[in-house]
Amino acid sequence: MTTENEEKYQENTDEQAAVFSALADPTRLKLVKLLRSQCDPDALCVNALAGLLGVTQSAISQHLRVLKSIGLVKGERRGYHIHYFVNRDVLEQYRRLTSAALSIKEPDED
């Protein structure tokens, strides 16, 4: 493997690990699934998410912080509340990235 390929391989591995780490928590995975099912204008606030998932608002805020740190979730202020939604472009990027990590074929075999 050349140095350039090694760097790209390591970069992908680091990004894949960050995604897997963020989604490793069952509540965060439920959050992503719930937000993914919302249509674009139907984002949800922390209070609604807490009620739907049966956890505290504080816990939801901490989980959203992790998901926002990898760019998977975005927030938009609407009045007094921030409504959250999945960044669909990043979700698709991470879907491909994790699929590649779990692929049986090596990247160079394509």
C-alpha positions as a printed Julia matrix, in Angstrom:
110×3 Matrix{Float64}:
   0.0    0.0    0.0
   1.4    3.4   -0.93
   1.71   6.21   1.58
  -1.2    8.07  -0.05
  -3.42   4.98   0.15
  -2.36   4.39   3.75
  -3.32   7.96   4.69
  -6.72   7.65   2.98
  -7.27   4.25   4.62
  -6.41   5.69   8.06
  -8.6    8.75   7.48
 -11.57   6.55   6.56
 -10.91   4.32   9.55
 -10.9    7.27  11.95
 -14.14   8.63  10.47
 -15.76   5.18  10.52
 -14.79   4.74  14.17
 -16.33   8.12  15.06
 -19.61   7.15  13.38
 -19.72   3.73  15.03
 -18.9    5.29  18.39
 -21.66   7.89  18.08
 -24.23   5.26  17.09
 -23.12   2.68  19.66
 -25.5    4.02  22.3
 -29.04   2.62  21.9
 -30.67   5.96  22.74
 -28.61   7.79  20.14
 -29.49   5.17  17.55
 -33.18   5.56  18.43
 -32.8    9.34  18.1
 -31.35   9.01  14.62
 -34.1    6.61  13.56
 -36.79   8.88  14.97
 -35.37  12.04  13.4
 -34.77  10.25  10.1
 -38.46   9.37   9.9
 -39.47  13.05  10.18
 -40.16  15.06   7.03
 -37.93  18.13   6.66
 -40.32  20.73   8.12
 -41.29  18.38  10.96
 -38.18  18.63  13.11
 -38.58  17.89  16.82
 -37.53  19.8   19.92
 -35.76  18.27  22.94
 -39.0   18.14  24.94
 -40.81  16.17  22.21
 -37.86  13.83  21.74
 -37.64  13.2   25.48
 -41.33  12.36  25.64
 -41.2   10.04  22.64
 -38.14   8.16  23.89
 -39.02   8.18  27.59
 -35.78   9.77  28.79
 -34.97  13.1   30.39
 -34.47  16.3   28.43
 -30.96  16.5   29.83
 -30.13  13.03  28.47
 -31.54  13.94  25.05
 -29.46  17.13  25.0
 -26.28  15.18  25.76
 -27.02  12.6   23.06
 -27.83  15.34  20.54
 -24.51  17.0   21.36
 -22.67  13.82  20.33
 -24.7   13.45  17.12
 -24.19  17.12  16.26
 -20.43  16.8   16.81
 -20.19  14.38  13.86
 -22.58  16.47  11.78
 -25.35  13.89  11.7
 -27.93  16.1   13.42
 -28.6   19.79  12.93
 -30.69  22.21  14.95
 -32.82  25.15  13.9
 -34.21  27.78  16.25
 -37.98  28.14  15.99
 -39.31  30.6   18.51
 -38.11  29.65  21.98
 -37.07  26.12  21.03
 -34.45  24.49  18.85
 -35.86  21.81  16.58
 -33.59  18.99  15.47
 -33.43  17.0   12.27
 -31.09  14.57  10.52
 -28.66  16.01   8.02
 -29.66  13.69   5.16
 -26.52  14.37   3.11
 -24.3   13.38   6.02
 -26.52  10.38   6.79
 -26.02   9.1    3.24
 -22.28   9.75   3.45
 -22.08   7.8    6.73
 -24.24   5.01   5.3
 -21.68   4.51   2.51
 -18.77   4.87   4.92
 -20.06   2.24   7.36
 -21.06  -0.04   4.51
 -17.49   0.13   3.23
 -16.17  -0.71   6.7
 -18.34  -3.83   6.83
 -17.75  -4.88   3.23
 -16.08  -8.21   2.58
 -14.21  -6.78  -0.42
 -11.17  -4.6    0.05
 -11.56  -1.02  -1.32
  -9.01  -1.69  -4.1
 -11.02  -4.69  -5.39
 -13.78  -2.51  -6.93
